[in-house]
Amino acid sequence: MNLDLKEINRCVRCGTCRSVCPVFEESGWESANTRGRILLTRGLARGLKADSEVLDSLNTCTTCGICTDNCPAGVNPPQLIEAARRDLVGQGIVTREQAALSRNIFESGNTFGDPGDRLAWLRDRSLLREKADCVYFVGCMNSYRRSDTAARTFALLSRFGATLLPAEQCCGSPLVRTGFDAHRFVDENLRQIKGTGANTVITGCAGCYTTLKNNYSADLEVLSIPEFLAEHIFELDLEPLDITVTYHDPCHLGRHNKIYEQPRRVIEAVCNLKEMKASGKDARCCGGGGGVRSGYKDLSLRMAKRRLQDVPEGVDYIVTSCPLCIRNLSDAGAGEKAIDLADLVASAIR
C-alpha cells in the first residue's frame, strides 16, 4: 500500500468526527465513521487484507468533508479515504457497484452508460461557437437527466459569450472519488477546452467544479454557477419573485471550496432567503457524493431524508447548485421543490 502513515497517524482518535459524520449518524457503527475508517487505512498500510466489510467502510464515505472542518488535529480524512480507494482499485479490489460505475464511464463517457447524444438538449446548434473566452461545462447529470436545467443555464451563460465543448466527456469526478484513474477524461476535456481558446470554464455541478478546479490545469480559471451569477446578476433584467426559498450547500462547493456567500447573494437578488437549521460549513451532506448514491442507495437516501428535516417551514423551494444533491433530495421526499440556482434565476428574467 502507498498510504501515508505519517498523515494517518496525525489522527489522535479523539472521536470529534463521530459527532458530525452523516454516515455514522445513520448506522452507528464505528467502522462507519471517520475515526473507524482511518483506523482501517492504518491497518491497510500495515498489510491488512481488505474484505467486503473493509470495502463497505471505505466506500460509504461521501467525502463531504465535515470531519475535516471539525478535526482538531487538522487531518483531511476524505484525502486519506480516496487514497485508500485508489490503492485497492490498483490491486483490483473493488465492489460490484464501483466496477459498474467505472465501466459506464469508460465505455460511454458518462456515468449512466447512456449512448445517446450528450447535446441532445441543445435545440439551436448555431449557438455553439468554435471560439470563445469561456465554456459551460454541463456535466453528466444535467446532460442526460436534468437537460431542462442545462438548457436554461446555457441560455443564461450564452448572453455572456459562453460556448459548449463539442464532445464533452465526464469530468472524471466519479472516478477520482471512487479510486479510479481519470486522466483519459481530464486530458480529452482539456484538449477540447484549449481548442475553443477559452481560459475560463463555468459549471453548475459541484462534483465537476471541485474536479475541474483541483485536477485539471492550474492555468484554467474555474467558476461555479453561483460565483459567475454573483458577479453578473445585476446585468440581467430581473423581476424579483414573491417567494421564499432555502439554500442547501453542496459539500464540494461549500466545505471543499468555501463557496458560501455567492449563492446567497444571487438568491437575495431574486427572492427571500430563509436558512436551513444547519447551513454553511455546518450543512448536512445530502448523502449523494463519493460514490455512495451509486453503491449504497438506501443509505444515501436516509441521509437525504435527514437533511430534509433541516428545511424551514414556509419555503416554496429548496435551492442548490448541484444536480446530484437535487436528485437525492428529490428522491428522498422533496420532489419538485428541489431546484437549481440557475433555474431560479431563469424564472426571474423578464
C-alpha positions as CSV (number, residue, x, y, z in Angstrom):
1,M,0.0,0.0,0.0
2,N,1.1,3.5,-0.8
3,L,-0.8,5.2,2.1
4,D,0.9,8.0,4.0
5,L,1.3,6.6,7.6
6,K,2.6,9.9,8.8
7,E,-0.6,11.6,7.8
8,I,-2.7,8.7,9.1
9,N,-1.0,8.9,12.5
10,R,-2.0,12.6,12.8
11,C,-5.4,11.3,13.9
12,V,-5.5,11.4,17.7
13,R,-8.6,9.2,17.8
14,C,-10.5,11.8,19.8
15,G,-13.8,11.0,18.2
16,T,-14.9,14.5,17.3
17,C,-15.7,13.2,13.9
18,R,-18.3,10.8,15.3
19,S,-20.5,13.7,16.3
20,V,-20.7,15.1,12.7
21,C,-20.3,12.1,10.3
22,P,-23.5,11.8,8.4
23,V,-23.0,8.1,7.7
24,F,-22.3,7.3,11.4
25,E,-25.5,9.2,12.2
26,E,-27.4,6.6,10.2
27,S,-25.6,3.4,11.1
28,G,-24.0,3.9,14.5
29,W,-21.1,1.5,13.7
30,E,-17.5,2.6,14.4
31,S,-16.5,1.4,11.0
32,A,-19.0,3.9,9.5
33,N,-17.4,7.0,10.9
34,T,-14.2,8.9,10.1
35,R,-12.2,7.6,13.1
36,G,-13.0,4.0,12.2
37,R,-12.1,4.5,8.6
38,I,-8.8,6.0,9.5
39,L,-8.1,3.0,11.7
40,L,-8.8,0.8,8.8
41,T,-6.4,2.8,6.5
42,R,-3.7,2.3,9.1
43,G,-4.4,-1.4,9.1
44,L,-4.2,-1.5,5.3
45,A,-0.9,0.4,5.3
46,R,0.4,-2.3,7.6
47,G,-0.8,-5.2,5.5
48,L,-4.4,-5.7,6.5
49,K,-6.3,-7.6,3.8
50,A,-9.4,-5.8,2.6
51,D,-12.6,-7.9,2.9
52,S,-16.1,-6.9,2.0
53,E,-16.6,-5.1,5.3
54,V,-13.5,-3.0,4.9
55,L,-14.7,-2.1,1.4
56,D,-18.1,-1.1,2.8
57,S,-16.5,1.0,5.4
58,L,-14.3,2.9,3.0
59,N,-16.9,3.2,0.2
60,T,-19.7,4.5,2.4
61,C,-17.8,7.8,2.9
62,T,-19.5,10.6,1.0
63,T,-16.3,12.7,1.1
64,C,-18.4,15.5,2.4
65,G,-15.5,17.0,4.4
66,I,-17.4,17.9,7.6
67,C,-15.0,15.8,9.5
68,T,-12.1,17.8,8.1
69,D,-13.6,21.1,9.1
70,N,-14.1,19.8,12.7
71,C,-10.9,17.9,13.2
72,P,-8.8,19.4,16.0
73,A,-5.7,17.6,14.6
74,G,-6.0,19.0,11.1
75,V,-6.5,15.7,9.4
76,N,-8.1,15.6,6.0
77,P,-10.0,12.2,6.0
78,P,-11.5,12.4,2.5
79,Q,-8.0,12.6,1.0
80,L,-6.9,9.5,3.1
81,I,-10.0,7.6,2.1
82,E,-9.7,8.4,-1.6
83,A,-6.1,7.3,-1.4
84,A,-7.1,4.0,0.2
85,R,-9.7,3.5,-2.5
86,R,-7.0,4.2,-5.2
87,D,-4.7,1.6,-3.7
88,L,-7.4,-1.0,-3.5
89,V,-8.6,-0.3,-7.1
90,G,-4.9,-0.6,-8.2
91,Q,-4.9,-4.1,-6.7
92,G,-8.2,-5.0,-8.5
93,I,-10.1,-4.9,-5.2
94,V,-13.4,-3.2,-6.0
95,T,-17.1,-3.6,-5.2
96,R,-19.5,-4.6,-7.9
97,E,-21.0,-1.1,-7.9
98,Q,-17.6,0.5,-8.3
99,A,-16.8,-1.7,-11.2
100,A,-20.2,-0.9,-12.9
101,L,-19.8,2.8,-12.5
102,S,-16.3,2.9,-13.9
103,R,-17.4,0.6,-16.8
104,N,-20.2,3.0,-17.7
105,I,-17.8,6.0,-17.7
106,F,-15.0,4.3,-19.7
107,E,-17.4,2.8,-22.2
108,S,-19.7,5.7,-22.8
109,G,-18.0,8.8,-21.4
110,N,-20.8,9.4,-18.9
111,T,-21.9,8.0,-15.5
112,F,-25.1,6.5,-16.9
113,G,-23.6,4.4,-19.7
114,D,-26.0,6.3,-22.0
115,P,-25.1,6.0,-25.7
116,G,-27.2,9.0,-26.6
117,D,-26.1,12.4,-27.8
118,R,-24.8,14.4,-24.9
119,L,-26.0,17.6,-26.6
120,A,-29.5,16.3,-27.4
121,W,-31.0,19.1,-25.2
122,L,-29.4,21.9,-27.4
123,R,-32.1,22.7,-30.0
124,D,-30.2,25.5,-31.7
125,R,-26.7,24.3,-32.7
126,S,-25.9,27.7,-34.1
127,L,-25.3,28.8,-30.5
128,L,-22.2,26.7,-30.5
129,R,-19.2,29.0,-31.0
130,E,-16.0,27.4,-32.2
131,K,-14.0,30.1,-30.3
132,A,-15.0,31.7,-27.0
133,D,-13.5,33.2,-23.9
134,C,-15.5,30.9,-21.6
135,V,-17.0,27.4,-21.8
136,Y,-20.1,26.0,-20.0
137,F,-19.1,22.5,-18.7
138,V,-22.5,20.8,-18.4
139,G,-21.7,17.6,-16.6
140,C,-23.2,14.1,-16.9
141,M,-26.3,14.7,-14.7
142,N,-27.5,17.8,-16.4
143,S,-26.6,16.5,-19.9
144,Y,-28.7,13.3,-19.5
145,R,-31.1,13.6,-16.6
146,R,-31.7,17.4,-16.0
147,S,-31.5,18.7,-19.5
148,D,-34.0,21.5,-18.9
149,T,-31.6,22.9,-16.4
150,A,-28.7,22.5,-18.8
151,A,-30.7,24.4,-21.5
152,R,-31.7,27.2,-19.1
153,T,-28.2,27.5,-17.7
154,F,-26.7,27.8,-21.2
155,A,-29.3,30.4,-22.2
156,L,-28.0,32.5,-19.2
157,L,-24.3,31.9,-19.9
158,S,-24.6,32.4,-23.7
159,R,-25.6,36.0,-23.0
160,F,-22.1,36.5,-21.8
161,G,-20.5,34.7,-24.8
162,A,-20.1,31.2,-23.4
163,T,-19.9,28.2,-25.6
164,L,-20.0,24.4,-25.1
165,L,-17.5,21.7,-25.8
166,P,-18.3,19.8,-29.0
167,A,-17.9,16.4,-27.4
168,E,-17.8,16.9,-23.6
169,Q,-16.8,13.8,-21.6
170,C,-17.4,13.0,-17.9
171,C,-15.2,15.4,-15.9
172,G,-13.8,12.4,-14.1
173,S,-15.1,13.2,-10.6
174,P,-16.9,9.9,-10.0
175,L,-13.7,8.1,-11.0
176,V,-11.5,10.2,-8.7
177,R,-13.8,9.8,-5.8
178,T,-14.1,6.0,-6.1
179,G,-10.4,5.3,-6.7
180,F,-10.0,5.1,-10.5
181,D,-7.7,6.9,-12.9
182,A,-9.4,9.8,-14.7
183,H,-6.5,11.1,-16.8
184,R,-8.1,10.0,-20.0
185,F,-11.1,12.2,-19.5
186,V,-9.1,15.1,-18.0
187,D,-6.8,15.1,-21.0
188,E,-9.7,14.9,-23.5
189,N,-11.7,17.7,-21.9
190,L,-8.6,19.9,-21.6
191,R,-7.9,19.3,-25.3
192,Q,-11.3,20.5,-26.2
193,I,-11.2,23.5,-23.9
194,K,-7.9,24.6,-25.4
195,G,-9.4,24.1,-28.8
196,T,-12.1,26.8,-28.1
197,G,-9.4,29.2,-26.9
198,A,-11.2,29.6,-23.6
199,N,-9.4,30.2,-20.4
200,T,-12.5,30.1,-18.2
201,V,-14.8,27.1,-17.5
202,I,-18.1,27.5,-15.7
203,T,-20.1,24.6,-14.3
204,G,-23.3,24.1,-12.4
205,C,-22.2,20.8,-10.8
206,A,-20.4,20.7,-7.5
207,G,-18.6,17.5,-8.3
208,C,-17.5,18.8,-11.7
209,Y,-16.4,22.1,-10.1
210,T,-14.1,20.5,-7.5
211,T,-12.6,18.2,-10.1
212,L,-12.0,20.9,-12.7
213,K,-10.6,23.2,-10.1
214,N,-8.2,20.7,-8.4
215,N,-7.5,18.0,-11.0
216,Y,-7.2,20.0,-14.3
217,S,-4.7,22.6,-15.4
218,A,-3.6,25.3,-13.0
219,D,-3.8,27.8,-15.8
220,L,-7.6,27.2,-16.1
221,E,-10.0,29.6,-14.3
222,V,-12.9,27.5,-13.0
223,L,-16.0,29.2,-11.8
224,S,-19.2,27.7,-10.3
225,I,-22.6,29.0,-11.5
226,P,-23.1,30.8,-8.1
227,E,-19.7,32.6,-8.5
228,F,-20.5,33.6,-12.1
229,L,-24.0,34.7,-11.4
230,A,-23.0,36.7,-8.2
231,E,-20.6,38.7,-10.4
232,H,-23.2,39.3,-13.2
233,I,-26.6,39.1,-11.5
234,F,-27.3,42.8,-11.9
235,E,-26.5,42.7,-15.6
236,L,-29.6,40.5,-16.1
237,D,-33.1,42.1,-16.4
238,L,-34.6,40.5,-13.3
239,E,-38.1,40.9,-11.8
240,P,-37.9,39.8,-8.2
241,L,-40.1,36.9,-7.3
242,D,-42.6,36.9,-4.4
243,I,-41.4,33.6,-3.0
244,T,-39.2,32.3,-0.1
245,V,-36.6,29.7,-0.6
246,T,-33.9,28.0,1.4
247,Y,-30.4,27.0,0.2
248,H,-28.7,23.7,0.5
249,D,-24.9,24.0,0.5
250,P,-23.4,21.2,-1.7
251,C,-20.4,19.8,0.1
252,H,-18.0,20.2,-2.8
253,L,-18.9,23.8,-3.2
254,G,-19.1,24.8,0.4
255,R,-16.8,22.9,2.7
256,H,-14.3,21.8,-0.1
257,N,-14.1,25.2,-1.8
258,K,-15.6,27.7,0.6
259,I,-18.3,29.0,-1.8
260,Y,-21.0,30.1,0.7
261,E,-21.7,33.8,0.2
262,Q,-22.1,33.9,-3.6
263,P,-25.2,31.7,-4.0
264,R,-26.9,33.6,-1.1
265,R,-26.2,36.9,-2.8
266,V,-27.8,35.6,-6.0
267,I,-30.9,34.3,-4.2
268,E,-31.4,37.6,-2.3
269,A,-31.3,39.5,-5.6
270,V,-34.2,37.3,-6.8
271,C,-36.4,36.5,-3.7
272,N,-36.5,35.9,0.0
273,L,-34.0,33.5,1.7
274,K,-34.7,31.6,4.8
275,E,-31.7,29.5,6.1
276,M,-31.8,25.8,7.0
277,K,-31.3,24.7,10.6
278,A,-27.8,23.6,9.6
279,S,-26.2,25.7,6.8
280,G,-22.9,27.0,5.5
281,K,-19.9,25.0,6.9
282,D,-22.3,23.1,9.2
283,A,-24.7,22.0,6.4
284,R,-25.5,18.3,6.5
285,C,-24.5,16.2,3.5
286,C,-27.3,15.1,1.2
287,G,-25.7,11.7,1.0
288,G,-25.2,11.6,-2.7
289,G,-21.5,12.1,-3.1
290,G,-18.3,10.0,-3.0
291,G,-20.0,7.1,-5.0
292,V,-22.4,6.4,-2.1
293,R,-25.6,7.1,-4.1
294,S,-24.5,4.5,-6.8
295,G,-23.2,2.0,-4.3
296,Y,-25.4,2.3,-1.3
297,K,-28.6,3.9,-2.4
298,D,-30.7,3.1,0.7
299,L,-28.0,4.7,3.0
300,S,-27.7,7.6,0.7
301,L,-31.5,8.3,0.7
302,R,-31.6,8.0,4.5
303,M,-29.0,10.8,4.7
304,A,-31.1,12.9,2.3
305,K,-34.2,12.4,4.4
306,R,-32.4,13.6,7.5
307,R,-31.2,16.6,5.5
308,L,-34.8,17.5,4.6
309,Q,-35.5,17.7,8.4
310,D,-33.4,20.9,8.3
311,V,-35.7,22.6,5.8
312,P,-37.5,25.5,7.5
313,E,-41.3,25.8,7.3
314,G,-42.9,28.1,4.8
315,V,-40.4,27.9,2.0
316,D,-41.5,27.4,-1.6
317,Y,-38.3,25.8,-2.9
318,I,-35.1,24.2,-1.8
319,V,-32.4,25.7,-4.0
320,T,-28.9,24.3,-4.5
321,S,-26.2,24.2,-7.2
322,C,-25.6,20.6,-7.6
323,P,-27.7,18.2,-9.7
324,L,-26.7,15.2,-7.6
325,C,-28.0,17.0,-4.5
326,I,-31.2,17.8,-6.3
327,R,-31.7,14.2,-7.4
328,N,-31.1,12.9,-3.9
329,L,-33.2,15.4,-2.1
330,S,-36.0,15.0,-4.7
331,D,-36.0,11.2,-4.3
332,A,-35.9,11.5,-0.5
333,G,-39.2,13.4,-0.5
334,A,-38.6,17.0,-1.7
335,G,-39.9,16.2,-5.2
336,E,-40.2,19.2,-7.4
337,K,-39.4,21.6,-4.5
338,A,-35.7,20.9,-5.0
339,I,-34.4,23.2,-7.8
340,D,-31.2,24.5,-9.3
341,L,-30.0,28.1,-8.6
342,A,-29.8,28.7,-12.4
343,D,-33.5,27.6,-12.8
344,L,-34.4,30.1,-10.0
345,V,-32.6,32.9,-11.8
346,A,-34.0,32.0,-15.2
347,S,-37.6,32.2,-13.8
348,A,-36.9,35.8,-12.7
349,I,-35.8,37.1,-16.0
350,R,-38.3,39.5,-17.6
